[in-house]
Amino acid sequence: MDKNKHDSLKVSELIYEADADTFNFFFDNKENTSRKLEKLVLKGNNSLGYEQIYVVSDENSQILGVMVHSIGWKFDKKKELTVLFRNFNILDSLRFIMIDILDSIFLSDLEDDDYYYAIIAVDEKSRGQGIGSFILKEGIKLAKEKGCKRVVLDVDIENEGALRLYERFGFRKFNEKIVSLMRWKKGAYHMDYLL
């Protein structure tokens, strides 16, 4: 992502859409959450920083989709906490920490040589045009260039459309983490693509 070229608020809104229910639980609504996410995107030096984001745009620089990635878990938690506490009040910092804790419960355990799609999000108006497939293909190319052994992603158990896309693309389920309490159910399928 180029901070000077790409619309950071639009990127943040797409990140929000990838896990709207969780973000709404902690930050109330899309507008509030997106503004907070935008701070993280622009500050960098964190798992949602601009350095971790690839943007797909059209010839008019309209953002069609984004991918947030990492290689293994290479984020320094002290640096991430520093970014949070320097840019947010204590309550918002704690909310982001709680989201990170929730993510650690449901998301894949990674090896150092795994290329991880943390977020793949396509703008609602651009869905069905091959943007998701393009992001997957480009990520696999990047993973190969970086010498990774596999590409890993997590998909919400309720996101059947994304699950079908990933399976058609050659990803396979290798694990799942699901928590059920009475009528509430949350979980993720862990999927990988061997390189």
GROMACS elastic network, one bead per residue, 0.5 to 0.9 nm:
[ bonds ]
;  ai    aj funct       b0    kb
    1     4     6  0.88211   500
    1     5     6  0.80754   500
    1     6     6  0.67330   500
    1     8     6  0.88454   500
    1    50     6  0.54690   500
    1    51     6  0.65983   500
    1    52     6  0.77880   500
    1    53     6  0.54076   500
    1    54     6  0.52939   500
    1    55     6  0.57820   500
    2     5     6  0.53090   500
    2     6     6  0.57512   500
    2     7     6  0.89876   500
    2    50     6  0.73417   500
    2    51     6  0.85840   500
    2    54     6  0.88788   500
    2    55     6  0.85726   500
    3     6     6  0.57624   500
    3     7     6  0.76125   500
    3     8     6  0.68617   500
    3    41     6  0.87667   500
    3    42     6  0.68293   500
    3    50     6  0.70579   500
    4     7     6  0.81923   500
    4     8     6  0.89226   500
    5     8     6  0.88170   500
    5    61     6  0.81788   500
    6     9     6  0.88497   500
    6    10     6  0.83070   500
    6    11     6  0.78591   500
    6    55     6  0.78985   500
    6    57     6  0.87634   500
    6    61     6  0.74648   500
    6    62     6  0.84504   500
    6    63     6  0.76298   500
    7    10     6  0.53970   500
    7    11     6  0.63996   500
    7    12     6  0.87456   500
    7    61     6  0.89477   500
    7    62     6  0.85064   500
    7    63     6  0.77002   500
    8    11     6  0.50229   500
    8    12     6  0.60998   500
    8    13     6  0.85964   500
    8    38     6  0.60527   500
    8    39     6  0.88879   500
    8    41     6  0.71144   500
    8    42     6  0.71591   500
    8    50     6  0.87153   500
    9    13     6  0.61132   500
    9    14     6  0.86962   500
    9    34     6  0.66633   500
    9    35     6  0.68992   500
    9    37     6  0.82728   500
    9    38     6  0.57045   500
    9    41     6  0.89631   500
   10    14     6  0.63613   500
   10    15     6  0.87048   500
   10    34     6  0.83683   500
   10    38     6  0.87060   500
   10    63     6  0.72945   500
   11    14     6  0.52408   500
   11    15     6  0.63666   500
   11    16     6  0.87047   500
   11    34     6  0.87443   500
   11    38     6  0.77634   500
   11    41     6  0.83079   500
   11    53     6  0.88102   500
   11    55     6  0.78853   500
   11    63     6  0.75695   500
   11    65     6  0.79972   500
   11    66     6  0.68605   500
   12    16     6  0.61261   500
   12    17     6  0.86643   500
   12    33     6  0.84552   500
   12    34     6  0.52270   500
   12    35     6  0.74238   500
   12    36     6  0.84461   500
   12    37     6  0.55536   500
   12    38     6  0.52533   500
   12    39     6  0.89162   500
   12    40     6  0.89309   500
   12    41     6  0.72031   500
   13    17     6  0.62499   500
   13    18     6  0.88758   500
   13    30     6  0.72676   500
   13    31     6  0.80628   500
   13    33     6  0.82160   500
   13    34     6  0.52331   500
   13    35     6  0.84421   500
   13    37     6  0.81118   500
   13    38     6  0.83433   500
   14    17     6  0.50089   500
   14    18     6  0.65506   500
   14    34     6  0.85797   500
   14    65     6  0.73611   500
   14    66     6  0.71389   500
   14   120     6  0.87210   500
   14   121     6  0.57911   500
   14   122     6  0.70744   500
   14   123     6  0.66897   500
   15    18     6  0.53409   500
   15    19     6  0.73649   500
   15    20     6  0.85469   500
   15    34     6  0.80364   500
   15    37     6  0.78858   500
   15    48     6  0.86930   500
   15    66     6  0.78354   500
   15    67     6  0.87086   500
   15    68     6  0.83015   500
   15   119     6  0.69501   500
   15   120     6  0.81279   500
   15   121     6  0.67184   500
   16    19     6  0.57569   500
   16    20     6  0.53839   500
   16    21     6  0.89840   500
   16    23     6  0.68305   500
   16    24     6  0.89363   500
   16    30     6  0.69371   500
   16    33     6  0.70101   500
   16    34     6  0.62627   500
   16    37     6  0.77023   500
   17    21     6  0.86008   500
   17    23     6  0.88953   500
   17    30     6  0.82246   500
   17   121     6  0.72976   500
   17   123     6  0.89130   500
   18    21     6  0.89510   500
   18   119     6  0.66433   500
   18   120     6  0.72761   500
   18   121     6  0.60533   500
   19    22     6  0.57203   500
   19    23     6  0.63741   500
   19    24     6  0.86569   500
   20    23     6  0.51103   500
   20    24     6  0.58365   500
   20    25     6  0.84459   500
   20    29     6  0.83945   500
   20    30     6  0.74786   500
   21    24     6  0.51664   500
   21    25     6  0.61938   500
   21    26     6  0.88982   500
   22    25     6  0.51480   500
   22    26     6  0.66111   500
   22    27     6  0.86071   500
   22    99     6  0.74918   500
   23    26     6  0.53325   500
   23    27     6  0.57242   500
   23    28     6  0.72614   500
   23    29     6  0.75452   500
   23    30     6  0.79403   500
   23    33     6  0.65534   500
   23    99     6  0.80087   500
   24    27     6  0.51049   500
   24    29     6  0.50847   500
   24    30     6  0.69928   500
   24    33     6  0.73943   500
   25    28     6  0.59090   500
   25    29     6  0.83091   500
   26    29     6  0.88015   500
   26    33     6  0.85879   500
   26    92     6  0.85702   500
   26    95     6  0.61615   500
   26    96     6  0.82395   500
   26    98     6  0.87052   500
   26    99     6  0.81095   500
   27    30     6  0.81852   500
   27    32     6  0.65047   500
   27    33     6  0.56255   500
   27    36     6  0.89279   500
   27    92     6  0.81937   500
   27    95     6  0.79733   500
   28    31     6  0.87770   500
   28    32     6  0.70459   500
   28    33     6  0.73786   500
   29    32     6  0.56168   500
   29    33     6  0.60987   500
   29    34     6  0.84463   500
   30    33     6  0.51928   500
   30    34     6  0.57846   500
   30    35     6  0.85163   500
   31    34     6  0.52249   500
   31    35     6  0.63038   500
   31    36     6  0.87905   500
   32    35     6  0.54639   500
   32    36     6  0.65430   500
   32    37     6  0.88125   500
   33    36     6  0.51836   500
   33    37     6  0.60949   500
   33    38     6  0.84936   500
   34    38     6  0.59490   500
   34    39     6  0.87435   500
   35    38     6  0.50268   500
   35    39     6  0.66376   500
   36    39     6  0.53251   500
   36    40     6  0.68651   500
   36    41     6  0.89386   500
   36    88     6  0.83049   500
   36    92     6  0.87284   500
   37    40     6  0.51501   500
   37    41     6  0.62064   500
   37    42     6  0.86870   500
   37    48     6  0.78404   500
   38    42     6  0.60826   500
   38    43     6  0.84286   500
   38    49     6  0.89514   500
   39    42     6  0.52962   500
   39    43     6  0.59679   500
   39    44     6  0.85867   500
   39    49     6  0.87818   500
   39    87     6  0.75209   500
   39    88     6  0.89531   500
   40    43     6  0.52115   500
   40    44     6  0.62067   500
   40    45     6  0.84402   500
   40    46     6  0.71020   500
   40    47     6  0.85204   500
   40    48     6  0.61175   500
   40    49     6  0.57115   500
   40    50     6  0.82149   500
   40    83     6  0.77492   500
   40    84     6  0.79550   500
   40    87     6  0.83044   500
   41    44     6  0.56765   500
   41    45     6  0.88670   500
   41    46     6  0.80854   500
   41    47     6  0.87247   500
   41    48     6  0.54745   500
   41    51     6  0.83719   500
   41    52     6  0.88247   500
   41    53     6  0.84485   500
   42    48     6  0.89388   500
   42    49     6  0.63216   500
   42    50     6  0.60595   500
   43    46     6  0.79436   500
   43    49     6  0.63582   500
   43    50     6  0.76449   500
   43    83     6  0.75688   500
   43    87     6  0.86886   500
   44    47     6  0.79812   500
   44    48     6  0.71482   500
   44    50     6  0.54678   500
   44    51     6  0.63864   500
   44    52     6  0.83257   500
   44    83     6  0.83191   500
   45    48     6  0.81817   500
   45    49     6  0.57879   500
   45    50     6  0.82785   500
   45    51     6  0.76068   500
   45    52     6  0.89879   500
   45    75     6  0.83957   500
   45    76     6  0.88566   500
   45    79     6  0.69967   500
   45    80     6  0.68821   500
   45    83     6  0.73960   500
   46    49     6  0.50242   500
   46    50     6  0.86049   500
   46    51     6  0.85636   500
   46    52     6  0.82995   500
   46    75     6  0.69378   500
   46    76     6  0.81657   500
   46    77     6  0.85585   500
   46    79     6  0.72193   500
   46    80     6  0.51668   500
   46    81     6  0.87497   500
   46    83     6  0.72263   500
   46    84     6  0.89380   500
   47    50     6  0.88503   500
   47    51     6  0.87139   500
   47    52     6  0.67607   500
   47    68     6  0.81769   500
   47    69     6  0.81977   500
   47    70     6  0.76770   500
   47    75     6  0.67400   500
   47    80     6  0.76126   500
   47   118     6  0.88201   500
   48    51     6  0.80960   500
   48    52     6  0.63803   500
   48    53     6  0.73532   500
   48    68     6  0.69010   500
   48    69     6  0.86423   500
   49    52     6  0.56678   500
   49    53     6  0.70008   500
   49    68     6  0.86829   500
   50    53     6  0.52039   500
   50    54     6  0.81531   500
   50    68     6  0.87023   500
   51    54     6  0.82454   500
   51    68     6  0.89662   500
   52    67     6  0.81355   500
   52    68     6  0.54547   500
   52    69     6  0.54655   500
   52    70     6  0.65178   500
   53    66     6  0.67717   500
   53    67     6  0.56193   500
   53    69     6  0.65109   500
   54    65     6  0.85671   500
   54    66     6  0.56516   500
   54    67     6  0.51659   500
   54    68     6  0.64864   500
   54    69     6  0.80757   500
   54   135     6  0.86784   500
   55    63     6  0.68471   500
   55    64     6  0.77330   500
   55    65     6  0.60855   500
   55    67     6  0.66122   500
   55    68     6  0.89021   500
   55   135     6  0.89594   500
   56    61     6  0.87391   500
   56    62     6  0.84698   500
   56    63     6  0.59416   500
   56    64     6  0.55097   500
   56    65     6  0.51173   500
   56    66     6  0.59818   500
   56    67     6  0.83862   500
   56   122     6  0.88930   500
   56   131     6  0.78015   500
   56   134     6  0.87669   500
   56   135     6  0.77237   500
   57    60     6  0.75845   500
   57    61     6  0.52037   500
   57    62     6  0.51812   500
   57    64     6  0.51517   500
   57    65     6  0.70526   500
   57    66     6  0.88589   500
   58    61     6  0.52145   500
   58    62     6  0.54618   500
   58    63     6  0.67534   500
   58    64     6  0.69495   500
   59    62     6  0.74226   500
   60    63     6  0.88435   500
   61    64     6  0.88776   500
   63    66     6  0.78438   500
   63   122     6  0.88020   500
   63   123     6  0.75339   500
   64   121     6  0.86886   500
   64   122     6  0.59340   500
   64   123     6  0.52939   500
   64   124     6  0.85255   500
   64   125     6  0.80911   500
   64   126     6  0.59395   500
   64   127     6  0.85666   500
   64   131     6  0.72229   500
   65   120     6  0.75235   500
   65   121     6  0.54492   500
   65   123     6  0.55533   500
   65   126     6  0.79559   500
   65   131     6  0.68213   500
   65   132     6  0.76356   500
   65   135     6  0.79942   500
   66   119     6  0.76286   500
   66   120     6  0.59176   500
   66   121     6  0.53779   500
   66   122     6  0.65035   500
   66   123     6  0.85281   500
   66   135     6  0.77038   500
   67   117     6  0.68200   500
   67   118     6  0.74561   500
   67   119     6  0.54490   500
   67   121     6  0.65276   500
   67   122     6  0.88407   500
   67   135     6  0.69104   500
   67   136     6  0.88169   500
   67   139     6  0.82809   500
   68   116     6  0.84715   500
   68   117     6  0.61230   500
   68   118     6  0.53344   500
   68   120     6  0.66266   500
   68   121     6  0.88196   500
   69   115     6  0.72314   500
   69   116     6  0.54239   500
   69   118     6  0.51676   500
   69   119     6  0.69052   500
   69   120     6  0.87193   500
   69   139     6  0.84417   500
   70    73     6  0.70396   500
   70    74     6  0.73762   500
   70    75     6  0.85957   500
   70   114     6  0.82791   500
   70   115     6  0.60652   500
   70   116     6  0.52082   500
   70   117     6  0.68713   500
   70   118     6  0.70827   500
   71    74     6  0.65714   500
   71   110     6  0.85970   500
   71   111     6  0.84868   500
   71   112     6  0.66308   500
   71   113     6  0.64021   500
   71   114     6  0.55697   500
   71   116     6  0.58699   500
   71   117     6  0.89273   500
   71   143     6  0.84056   500
   71   146     6  0.87777   500
   71   148     6  0.79494   500
   72    75     6  0.86897   500
   72   109     6  0.87142   500
   72   110     6  0.53488   500
   72   111     6  0.54034   500
   72   113     6  0.59200   500
   72   114     6  0.51001   500
   72   115     6  0.63331   500
   72   116     6  0.66681   500
   73    76     6  0.86022   500
   73   109     6  0.87486   500
   73   110     6  0.66332   500
   73   111     6  0.76311   500
   73   112     6  0.67622   500
   73   114     6  0.88041   500
   73   116     6  0.88280   500
   74   112     6  0.76681   500
   75    78     6  0.87125   500
   75    79     6  0.78797   500
   75    80     6  0.74777   500
   76    79     6  0.53846   500
   76    80     6  0.64233   500
   76    81     6  0.88045   500
   77    81     6  0.60887   500
   77    82     6  0.84755   500
   78    81     6  0.51404   500
   78    82     6  0.61205   500
   78    83     6  0.86854   500
   79    83     6  0.62305   500
   79    84     6  0.86696   500
   80    83     6  0.51255   500
   80    84     6  0.62974   500
   80    85     6  0.87663   500
   81    84     6  0.50157   500
   81    85     6  0.61048   500
   81    86     6  0.84074   500
   81    93     6  0.80275   500
   81    97     6  0.82591   500
   82    85     6  0.53203   500
   82    86     6  0.59385   500
   82    87     6  0.84403   500
   83    86     6  0.53535   500
   83    87     6  0.61271   500
   83    88     6  0.83731   500
   84    87     6  0.54200   500
   84    88     6  0.57666   500
   84    89     6  0.83291   500
   84    90     6  0.86126   500
   84    92     6  0.82421   500
   84    93     6  0.53596   500
   84    94     6  0.86450   500
   84    96     6  0.78468   500
   84    97     6  0.86990   500
   85    88     6  0.55212   500
   85    89     6  0.66917   500
   85    90     6  0.66274   500
   85    92     6  0.87309   500
   85    93     6  0.59113   500
   85    94     6  0.88932   500
   86    89     6  0.80577   500
   87    93     6  0.83488   500
   88    91     6  0.78905   500
   88    92     6  0.58521   500
   88    93     6  0.57367   500
   89    92     6  0.55057   500
   89    93     6  0.61414   500
   89    94     6  0.86650   500
   90    93     6  0.50384   500
   90    94     6  0.61252   500
   90    95     6  0.86093   500
   91    94     6  0.51313   500
   91    95     6  0.62385   500
   91    96     6  0.88408   500
   92    96     6  0.63459   500
   92    97     6  0.86189   500
   93    96     6  0.52675   500
   93    97     6  0.63042   500
   93    98     6  0.87401   500
   94    98     6  0.61462   500
   94    99     6  0.86564   500
   95    98     6  0.50566   500
   95    99     6  0.63375   500
   95   100     6  0.86997   500
   96    99     6  0.50349   500
   96   100     6  0.62671   500
   96   101     6  0.86889   500
   97   101     6  0.62454   500
   97   102     6  0.87007   500
   98   102     6  0.61995   500
   98   103     6  0.85407   500
   99   102     6  0.50660   500
   99   103     6  0.61169   500
   99   104     6  0.86304   500
  100   103     6  0.50045   500
  100   104     6  0.62286   500
  100   105     6  0.88574   500
  101   104     6  0.50938   500
  101   105     6  0.66176   500
  102   105     6  0.52323   500
  102   106     6  0.66846   500
  102   107     6  0.85947   500
  103   106     6  0.53451   500
  103   107     6  0.55853   500
  104   107     6  0.56245   500
  104   108     6  0.79310   500
  104   109     6  0.83496   500
  105   108     6  0.86557   500
  105   177     6  0.78704   500
  106   154     6  0.85903   500
  106   176     6  0.81499   500
  106   177     6  0.56081   500
  106   178     6  0.73796   500
  106   179     6  0.87233   500
  106   186     6  0.85409   500
  106   187     6  0.61861   500
  106   188     6  0.60998   500
  106   189     6  0.87173   500
  106   190     6  0.89920   500
  107   153     6  0.84411   500
  107   154     6  0.62757   500
  107   155     6  0.88992   500
  107   176     6  0.87270   500
  107   177     6  0.76931   500
  107   187     6  0.87200   500
  107   188     6  0.68813   500
  107   189     6  0.83695   500
  107   190     6  0.72004   500
  108   152     6  0.77669   500
  108   153     6  0.74727   500
  108   154     6  0.67059   500
  108   175     6  0.81162   500
  108   176     6  0.84867   500
  108   177     6  0.87222   500
  108   188     6  0.87299   500
  108   189     6  0.85700   500
  108   190     6  0.58647   500
  108   191     6  0.84107   500
  110   113     6  0.81140   500
  110   114     6  0.61990   500
  110   115     6  0.86396   500
  110   116     6  0.79145   500
  110   152     6  0.79896   500
  111   114     6  0.53913   500
  111   115     6  0.88597   500
  112   115     6  0.85265   500
  112   148     6  0.85413   500
  113   146     6  0.87456   500
  113   147     6  0.74313   500
  113   149     6  0.59190   500
  113   150     6  0.74410   500
  114   143     6  0.80867   500
  114   148     6  0.55367   500
  114   149     6  0.60533   500
  114   150     6  0.53181   500
  114   151     6  0.58319   500
  114   152     6  0.66174   500
  115   139     6  0.81841   500
  115   140     6  0.82620   500
  115   142     6  0.85336   500
  115   143     6  0.56627   500
  115   144     6  0.89634   500
  115   146     6  0.85470   500
  115   148     6  0.60715   500
  115   149     6  0.78056   500
  115   150     6  0.62655   500
  115   152     6  0.61190   500
  115   153     6  0.86695   500
  116   119     6  0.87794   500
  116   139     6  0.89526   500
  116   143     6  0.88101   500
  116   150     6  0.85526   500
  116   151     6  0.58037   500
  116   153     6  0.58612   500
  116   154     6  0.88952   500
  117   120     6  0.66722   500
  117   136     6  0.87438   500
  117   139     6  0.78657   500
  117   151     6  0.74279   500
  117   152     6  0.62565   500
  117   153     6  0.50870   500
  117   154     6  0.77957   500
  118   152     6  0.86217   500
  118   153     6  0.65855   500
  118   154     6  0.75621   500
  119   153     6  0.81912   500
  119   154     6  0.86423   500
  120   132     6  0.73917   500
  120   135     6  0.75662   500
  120   136     6  0.84269   500
  121   124     6  0.89152   500
  121   132     6  0.75621   500
  122   125     6  0.82982   500
  122   126     6  0.65254   500
  122   127     6  0.62120   500
  122   131     6  0.67531   500
  122   132     6  0.64739   500
  123   126     6  0.52753   500
  123   127     6  0.64851   500
  124   127     6  0.55079   500
  125   128     6  0.87646   500
  126   129     6  0.60731   500
  126   130     6  0.84711   500
  126   131     6  0.72293   500
  127   130     6  0.72998   500
  127   131     6  0.69592   500
  127   132     6  0.77730   500
  128   131     6  0.74877   500
  128   132     6  0.82987   500
  129   132     6  0.81009   500
  129   133     6  0.88880   500
  130   133     6  0.52151   500
  130   134     6  0.61165   500
  130   135     6  0.87011   500
  131   135     6  0.61974   500
  131   136     6  0.86554   500
  132   135     6  0.51331   500
  132   136     6  0.62782   500
  132   137     6  0.87150   500
  132   162     6  0.89199   500
  132   165     6  0.82530   500
  133   136     6  0.50431   500
  133   137     6  0.61542   500
  133   138     6  0.85934   500
  133   165     6  0.78205   500
  133   166     6  0.86649   500
  133   169     6  0.77213   500
  134   137     6  0.51518   500
  134   138     6  0.61357   500
  134   139     6  0.85089   500
  135   138     6  0.52084   500
  135   139     6  0.60413   500
  135   140     6  0.86030   500
  136   139     6  0.51572   500
  136   140     6  0.62576   500
  136   141     6  0.87501   500
  136   166     6  0.85398   500
  136   169     6  0.81901   500
  137   140     6  0.51971   500
  137   141     6  0.63481   500
  137   142     6  0.87677   500
  137   169     6  0.89387   500
  138   141     6  0.50488   500
  138   142     6  0.62316   500
  138   143     6  0.85843   500
  139   142     6  0.50394   500
  139   143     6  0.60625   500
  139   144     6  0.86296   500
  139   151     6  0.81351   500
  140   144     6  0.62280   500
  140   145     6  0.86265   500
  140   150     6  0.86210   500
  140   151     6  0.68219   500
  140   193     6  0.86007   500
  140   195     6  0.80683   500
  141   144     6  0.52196   500
  141   145     6  0.62699   500
  141   146     6  0.87300   500
  142   145     6  0.50174   500
  142   146     6  0.62072   500
  142   147     6  0.86897   500
  142   148     6  0.88302   500
  143   146     6  0.51437   500
  143   147     6  0.63088   500
  143   148     6  0.52914   500
  143   149     6  0.79200   500
  143   150     6  0.76027   500
  143   151     6  0.69309   500
  143   195     6  0.82876   500
  144   147     6  0.50745   500
  144   148     6  0.57948   500
  144   149     6  0.77665   500
  144   150     6  0.85989   500
  144   195     6  0.70575   500
  145   148     6  0.77240   500
  148   151     6  0.75277   500
  148   195     6  0.74204   500
  149   193     6  0.88906   500
  149   194     6  0.64030   500
  149   195     6  0.53979   500
  150   192     6  0.65165   500
  150   193     6  0.55246   500
  150   195     6  0.51223   500
  151   171     6  0.85853   500
  151   191     6  0.83658   500
  151   192     6  0.54595   500
  151   193     6  0.50698   500
  151   194     6  0.64837   500
  151   195     6  0.73593   500
  152   171     6  0.84338   500
  152   190     6  0.73456   500
  152   191     6  0.57469   500
  152   193     6  0.65363   500
  152   194     6  0.87471   500
  153   171     6  0.87841   500
  153   189     6  0.84703   500
  153   190     6  0.61303   500
  153   191     6  0.54226   500
  153   192     6  0.63792   500
  153   193     6  0.88407   500
  154   176     6  0.88736   500
  154   188     6  0.59784   500
  154   189     6  0.56292   500
  154   191     6  0.60404   500
  154   192     6  0.86909   500
  155   158     6  0.82449   500
  155   159     6  0.67241   500
  155   160     6  0.87408   500
  155   162     6  0.70900   500
  155   163     6  0.65501   500
  155   166     6  0.89562   500
  155   187     6  0.84558   500
  155   188     6  0.52605   500
  155   189     6  0.53172   500
  155   190     6  0.66880   500
  155   191     6  0.77277   500
  156   159     6  0.53170   500
  156   160     6  0.82275   500
  156   162     6  0.85850   500
  156   163     6  0.82761   500
  156   186     6  0.77781   500
  156   187     6  0.59617   500
  156   189     6  0.64264   500
  157   160     6  0.71426   500
  157   163     6  0.81781   500
  157   176     6  0.87218   500
  157   178     6  0.81972   500
  157   186     6  0.73300   500
  157   187     6  0.56245   500
  157   188     6  0.50544   500
  157   189     6  0.61313   500
  158   161     6  0.88039   500
  158   163     6  0.88614   500
  158   186     6  0.84221   500
  158   187     6  0.82712   500
  158   188     6  0.84114   500
  159   162     6  0.56296   500
  159   163     6  0.63075   500
  159   164     6  0.88719   500
  160   164     6  0.61615   500
  160   165     6  0.86636   500
  161   164     6  0.52720   500
  161   165     6  0.63655   500
  161   166     6  0.88054   500
  162   165     6  0.50423   500
  162   166     6  0.61744   500
  162   167     6  0.85809   500
  163   166     6  0.52485   500
  163   167     6  0.61759   500
  163   168     6  0.86015   500
  163   189     6  0.85350   500
  164   167     6  0.51627   500
  164   168     6  0.60668   500
  164   169     6  0.84885   500
  165   168     6  0.51632   500
  165   169     6  0.61328   500
  165   170     6  0.88353   500
  165   171     6  0.88571   500
  166   170     6  0.64514   500
  166   171     6  0.53396   500
  166   172     6  0.78143   500
  166   191     6  0.81863   500
  167   170     6  0.51699   500
  167   172     6  0.61428   500
  167   173     6  0.83473   500
  167   191     6  0.87571   500
  168   171     6  0.73978   500
  169   193     6  0.88332   500
  170   192     6  0.84719   500
  170   193     6  0.64747   500
  170   194     6  0.89953   500
  171   191     6  0.58427   500
  171   192     6  0.51575   500
  171   194     6  0.81369   500
  172   190     6  0.82334   500
  172   191     6  0.51424   500
  172   192     6  0.55576   500
  172   193     6  0.66630   500
  173   176     6  0.76661   500
  173   189     6  0.63895   500
  173   190     6  0.56075   500
  173   192     6  0.66623   500
  174   189     6  0.77879   500
  174   190     6  0.58120   500
  174   191     6  0.56043   500
  174   192     6  0.69395   500
  175   188     6  0.86515   500
  175   189     6  0.60992   500
  175   190     6  0.50460   500
  175   191     6  0.71507   500
  176   187     6  0.73227   500
  176   188     6  0.57072   500
  176   190     6  0.55241   500
  176   191     6  0.86722   500
  177   186     6  0.84853   500
  177   187     6  0.53953   500
  177   188     6  0.55621   500
  177   189     6  0.66410   500
  177   190     6  0.79645   500
  178   185     6  0.71290   500
  178   186     6  0.57716   500
  178   188     6  0.64192   500
  178   189     6  0.83789   500
  179   184     6  0.82958   500
  179   185     6  0.57978   500
  179   186     6  0.54919   500
  179   187     6  0.60634   500
  180   183     6  0.72354   500
  180   184     6  0.57187   500
  180   186     6  0.65607   500
  180   187     6  0.84682   500
  181   184     6  0.51854   500
  181   185     6  0.63932   500
  181   186     6  0.89795   500
  182   185     6  0.79776   500
